[in-house]
Amino acid sequence: MTQRRRSNQNSSPETELQTPETTGATAMRLIVPLQGIVQGRGGLILGSLIPCALFYFLQLYLKRNRSPNPPPRSTSSANLGELPRTSSRSNLSSRGSIGPVQISVRASSIAKPSDSPYYIGLEKAAEDPYDRLDNPNGIIQLGLSENRLCFDLIEKWVSENLTDSIMGREGGELSISGIATYQPFDGMTELKVAMADYMSQVMGRTVLFDPSQLILTAGATPAIEILSFCLADQGNGFLIPTPYYPGFDRDIKYRTGIELIPVHCRSTDNFMLSMTALDQAFNQARKRGIKIRGILLSNPSNPVGNLLSRDMLYGLLDFAREKNIHVICDEIFAGSNYGSEEFLSMAEIVESEEFDRTRVHIIYGLSKDLSLPGFRVGVIYSFNEKVLAAAKKLTRFSSVSAPTQRLLVSMLSNTRFIEEYIETNKKRIREIYHLFVAGLEELGIRCAESSAGLFCWANMSSLIPSYSEKGELELWEQLLNIAKINVTPGSACHCIEPGWFRCCFTTLSQEDISVVMERIRKVAETCKSSC
Amino acid sequence: MAVLDIEQPNSAPLSTVAISNTHGEDSPFFAGWKAYNENPYDELNNPSGVIQMGLAENQVSFDMVEKYVEEHSEESSWGKGAPGFRENALFQDYHGLKSFRQAMAGFMEEIRGGRAKFDPDKIVITAGATAANELLTFILADPGDALLIPTPYYPGFDRDLSWRTGVNIIPIHCDSKSNFQVTPEAMEAAYKKAESMNTKVKGILITNPSNPLGATIQRSVMEQILDFAIRKNIHLVSDEIYSGSTFSSTEFISIAEILEARKYREAERVHIVYSLSKDLGLPGFRVGTIYSYNDRVVTTARRMSSFTLISSQTQHLLACMLSNKEFTQNYITTNRERLQKRYEMIINGLRSARIECLKGNAGLFCWMNLSPLLEENTKEGELALWDIILNEVRLNISPGSSCHCSEPGWFRVCFANMSEQTLEVALRRIHDFVEERKKGKLN
């Protein structure tokens, strides 16, 4: 429609049309000089100009007459058809000028409904949530790694300590003036100090964290994004072992434009990273012209729940040094380490050796270990001054809310409470883990070896109709729609072997487990009989 | 022999974003803050320190918020025994608490005297207006595109809207002849400038009431701006963060009212940014919102808000506070009165020193004209004067050039972030400085 009217054309299309008689005469006038050129008589310039001109006018003619008159538009609808177009070149050439006002290209992909089972499952489960009393036929949520096991402890602490925590006691008076005004965007110093100490406690007091190397953000989600913005440019890549947390696809790729290059891990290795695979992935990416800027790992790993060994951590640092890239360790599940193996933070490795620390960065948060995802508290911990300086400035877009900071200073500084919490939490996760995994085993479903996290990595490949991603998704749909449990299929985590599912069990009570197992059993039986 | 650089030759490289200086923290706007931080004024302990007049913070109505929190501490936390705590602590849904959105919509309606309606489902929560503006920029424009912004504008925009987004700002120049109000000619000129640079304009962003002018945009001008956006088929972002800080209840016309009068035709290109940092004096809480009439923008903004959600604890507290009509009505009225009083105090004080300001009716600052005091009527002259005022008079005020003002000599002076006594000290210092300067000129 916009091509129909150009502002510097006043005549209507009809008068531009050539009638058959004039067309013929015009054609003659054009062809004769052409003949002249062919016969060697006419000018070269005319000979080349005329066909080009003819071509151009043909295109113009076709464009103008391409679409029939558009239907009349109603005046009440919000559109721009009736308004005269300006002669602005950019308006005409940009797609945005046609039809309703556009959003950006990068937003368009986000605007589309998600096709990832990870998000679809979460939504469906939220629409019809299971409740033992009120909605016993609802969907049981096993797709969100949330920890509900120790709220009784936190609630007790809150009711005993509350007013002090939000209001503060400046000179004995209740006052929020300390927290209402502008705070440093990267967090109050008192909270950084408390957080550094808490992190050390959670990780078994084997490493000390320096508050001046710590930045607070509104959740681990912006922490990882801000760090990514500092370490790589659009089009660069991070190597990432699979299977990995589906949220990384959003957190890292959405706005930074950084690519995630998978490094596939196998069940034969219990999904532990192999240095050979890492090296191969690096080289392949380089061949494709992608500059690798870092490795992103989660330790404890999500979704498998295993821990990186000391050797592996050293190996990664060596690799990073050799390729001169960064190492990002997401240690958000560090406190959910219920197994007998000790959790080893990358910070500990770096402290003990004379490594080039400036390439090491750690992500942490309170959403998993302390069950406070709503409060939005994340951490970037880095050994690199420049990264800290840049990231600090970026926290203006994602700061922790001041009342929450005040509450947490109180909570985290209460070391005795934290100690009790950490121990009880691990114990309860361990109990539920054993019950859940045993329940699955009775159904013939085995899980990968894991010792941390809020989930298990279950092998349901014997139940899938075909050993493929398609088969896996079919099983996932049956589990969601028939068994009414939401689990995360391995393909959403980029797992290269079909049939693996992440099942989060820390939102369940012990009674719920039997319900879950019963539901899975029914689906398992149908699968076995039809496979 | 020189000490070796600590920087190791093979430290892994950083990104362009990390090493760029789009953060703008080397500009005078921020340099003044540094000077203040190093030598802050204190009535008792440091009476000759730098008085901070460069921070648009509202401290005049704080007592009302404090009183509310004191009297409703249980209700606004989680009640006795904290039964609501668990659900609140787990709530990380990017839709935001419904009760919070409802309270926010109601509050925004109250500020506009009920002349516009707001739908809670069109509200997207963000951790502050800074995040809201950046988020909208990501959604409305691609790297290399441009937003048009009338000058003078808030210096933070250069950083907030450009740094990570890669989007450019093209200024719409406004001058004192039209009281710095936007004109259609100025908008067209800016648009043409973009065209000549082969840059696609995706939107126009206005702040109403304006920062740094401290004045509301007239209705006729708002209509012209909306018409311009329609003509060019671009978005219109209206940052109404100071809407509750107008001195009268009727002089502020929100874009929402204009849309309502037009029966919401063309509304899908309009987006409003709001926050509680200025009107409620709670910048530490990090509470911002995007209100969009465009469903696709709402959906996308919501998803992207995962990077900048408001703490559920804070949402809960504010849901209680803002739905308490007794509190909000009293607050809005009293806040307006107090801001007006402050404004009059500073205007009269400046006038007695023969300094004129732009006529203002909103905000936490006034737009002061010091051009008669400039040695030379240039940006350098303005910065020289600014430097003297910072280091000798020891007042941190914001030079117009950092706000991209095309006329030298204008300064933004904040008046709501200090006690009345401190303001008097500041006015006395200005008075003395102007006298000295005059004497100096006569010599």
Interface residues (C-beta under 8 A of the other chain):
Chain A: S76 A78 L80 L83 T86 S88 R89 S90 N91 S94 G96 S97 P100 V101 I103 S104 V105 R106 A107 I110 A111 A126 E146 R148 F151 I154 E155 V158 S159 L162 T163 I166 M167 L174 S175 I176 S177 I179 A180 T181 Y182 Q183 A218 G219 T221 P222 E225 F229 C230 L231 A232 D233 N236 R250 D251 Y254 R255 R293 G294 A320 R321 N324 I325 H326 D356 T358 R359 S367 S371 L372 P373 G374 F375 R376 N384 K386 V387 A390 K393 L394 R396 F397 S398 S399 V400 S401 A402 P403 T404 L407
Chain B: Q8 N10 S11 A12 P13 L14 S15 T16 V17 A18 I19 H23 E25 L55 E57 Q59 F62 V65 E66 V69 E70 S73 S77 W78 K80 G81 A82 P83 F85 R86 N88 A89 L90 F91 Q92 D93 A127 G128 T130 A131 E134 F138 I139 L140 A141 D142 D145 D160 W163 R164 Y191 K192 A194 E195 N198 T199 K200 V201 K202 I230 R231 K232 N233 I234 H235 K263 Y264 R265 E266 A267 E268 R269 G281 L282 P283 G284 F285 R286 V287 N294 R296 V297 T299 T300 R303 M304 S306 F307 T308 L309 I310 S311 S312 Q313 T314 L317
